[in-house]
Structures are given as C-alpha cells and as structure tokens.
Amino acid sequence: MDKLLVTGPCRLNGTVHISSAKNATLPILVATLLCPYPVKFDSIPELMDVATIIKILESMGLKTSKNGNELVADASHLDNQHADYSLVKTMRASVLVLGPLLARYGVASVSLPGGCAIGARPVDIHLMGMEKLGAEIEIENGYIKAKCTKLKGAVITLPFPSVGATENLMMAAVLAEGTTVIENAAMEPEIDDLADFLISQGVKIEGAGTSRVIIHGMDIKDLKPSGKNYRVIGDRIEAATFIIAGIMSGGDVKVTDFNPKHLTYVLETLTKMGANLEIGDNYVHVKKSERLKGTMIETAPYPGFPTDVQAQMMALMSTVEGNSIVTETIFENRFMHVPEMARMGSKVTLKGHSALIEGVDSLSAAPVMCTDLRASAALILCALNAHGQSEIQRVYHLDRGYEKIDEKLTNLGAKIERVKG
Ligand code: EPZ
C-alpha cells in the first residue's frame, strides 16, 4: 500500500487546477446506461472510484474508449443487469445503477452496498422511491432484486434530502410513463450537473437544484446525443481542500477551474474566521491573512455546510486562535480523523455528534493512518503544517477522490514523496 512522506511546515504558492467533480462524474457515467448510443466526455478525472464505476458499467456491457482526456461511453448493447457484490462492496455509489436498469430493462439485481467507515448508510429511501414508481423489490441473499413491467411517474416525498436517492430516482424517472415529482429532493450542485447532462440528451427536467424536481418521462428512442462532449463541473470539495491548504500554510494560492458559488457557505465561514480570499467567477485566490479565529459549524444538506469539508475544517481549526465547535449531522461516524490528528498534537474533545477543537500554536509530525477519503485530506493538511516529516499510511483512501493530489501540492511547493507499497 502506498504511503506519503510529508515534510512541514511549508508555505504553498502558485495556481492549482481543480479536476472534475467525483460526486458528479459517478452519477453521470451511470446515467449513460439510459442512452442507447455513444456519449462523449471531456476531462473525466483519474480516480479510483471512477475506475470502479466504469468496471461495474463494463460488466453490464458498456463499451468505453479513451483518447487523451476524452472518454467515450457506449451503452448501445447492455447484456447484463446485475451489479456484483465483489464490485459494489468497494464503492457504495454503485447502487445508482438500480434506477437506469429498472427504467430501461424492467429488471435489476444490485448488491446491497452495506455500511462504510463513516456510517451505516442504508438505501431505504432509494427503494421506497422505486416502489413508488411501481417497482417490486425484494432483498435476497444480500442483493436488491427489482422488477417492473414499466415504471410509472409518481409524486415521491423524500423523508431526508438524500443525494443518492434523488439521483437514482431522477434517472429511473427518465424512462417512466408520465411525470415524476421528487419533493424534498437534495439540492447539491452535483444533482444540478446530472440534470444538465440528462437535459443535454433531450430529457425534460425542471427544478433541479431546488427541493422540488420534476422529470417528464419519455421513450428511449427519443433520447438524442447532444453532439458535444460533456464536461462535468469542477470539484467543489477538492477546491475547498486546496483553499484550506493555502490558508493553513499562510501562502498565496489561486484555486481555479471550479464555481465558487458551489462553496458559498464554506467561503463565508472562512472569511468570517479572518481568511483573506479574492473570489472570482471560476477561482478563489487565497492571500496571506492574520491568524484565523475559531468558530462553530454544523454540517447540513446543501446549501448548508458540506459534511465532505468537515474534516478539512477541523484540521484548520486545530491551528487557529481560540476554540471551535464542529457538529456532524449527516453521518453518525465521521470523526475517524480525530485520534490521528491528535497524534500530531491537535486538541479535540468529542462529545456525541460534536467536537470541541482548541487551537494550538503548532503541530508536530507523526506517523498516521488514513481511515476514509476526507479524513485522509485532513491528515495531509495537518502534515503540511506540522514540524518534521509525517508518514501517512493507507493513502488508497485519498486516491479514491483526489486526482494526483501529491503532484498538485508539490507544484505549489509542498515537500511530499509517494512511497509505493
Ligand atoms: C453523497 O453520498 C456523496 N457521495 C457523499 O460524499 C456525501 O457525503 C453525501 O452525499 C452527503 O453530501 C457521492 O455523491 C458519491 P446521502 P450519499 O444519500 O448519496 C442517510 C465523499 O466524501 N440515508 O445524501 O450516500 C445516509 O445514511 C462522499 O465524497 C438514509 O438513511 O449521501 C446519510 O446519513 C462521502 N437512507 C444521509 O442520509 C437512504 O436511502 C445522507 O446520505 C439514503 C441516505
């Protein structure tokens, strides 16, 4: 297993280009299952999770070809509506194939994803919604067995604005008979991007990005290629990670190729803490600032504070003046980074779903272990600011969601070495 050797403290300087968003790329690639023709994409990020979803889609008969950073995905002839446990267990988002398979073939067999490091993560809302659209669903030997003659449009009210359930149901509704309305839908920018992709193929969707999404079902033969390569939005979570890296290092970093409007709550919080940020149309320029001050955040569905930036914020809060409080409301077990950060000298006290962080003057290097994707990012941020060389183990967690992060940080002046394991 690869590990990273990070020597700190370092001052980051320069420009970093943000990759396309993992959490938009995954559902959009799955949505190609709806399209009986080749679809072309620009700049699909080289991430472990993207490689996994492509493997799952190829196991169903999707044909892919790569030419530079152009990817062609062709779902003209799918011959298998089964998503095997061996692949699904490595990545929960695989459950998103349920909607398109049911809608196109009236049958789907998808392994139940099971839990993960950050929480139990059930899929009951996905299944409730599919049943509302007329699917018969059984759980058999760890698999979701779903079938229907033809999905029928319906009004579905989500008990919680689940990102995955909203995406799965949007895709199912594309080939359903009649109109579907998803109430209390998730509003994340990645949902918007999935809708933009489907609309570019001729689907009629209203209200994506709001809590009420309307999908007008259609016949598969009316789907049409847009004739243009589709480019997925920039990754707001990767951008937030680099913005915080710039702030923590006291450097001068321009983070570009994403939409800062997708990070409004995060940027407002950082500015309130004292960060000096210049915000442009597609960039944020981090400039030198006084030492930041502590604050309180509570994670929430979009447009609230994103849970995927919680760990990185805790890394920052470990080095600011005064105390901070972080409350995690989305996942029940998303503080796995805390004991590892403590090894580098951060002072965090956990109480239920909240963490009290006492800012310290400096961190010290230590060997630490990654436990999940965003926790890994927090450990890198701490290591870049700790005195000495830290050894970060199990970085495969990081490679799931950050494209070439060690190269990008090295280009900004960080001292990072990847040791192949
Ligand atoms: C997406 O996960 C993201 N993943 C997650 O990012 C992100 O943390 C999460 O949304 C919230 O923003 C992808 O897009 C691939 P949810 P998802 O369904 O769709 C509960 C990262 O770091 N729930 O909105 O799984 C669930 O247990 C990852 O990139 C049910 O109870 O999130 C959780 O507590 C981590 N029943 C909450 O809702 C359901 O049927 C939010 O889950 C579905 C969800």
Residues whose N, C-alpha, C, O or C-beta is under 5 A from the ligand:
A	BS01	EPZ	N23 A93 R121 P122 V123 D124 I125 H126 P161 S162 V163 G164 A165 T307 D308 I330 F331 L373 R374
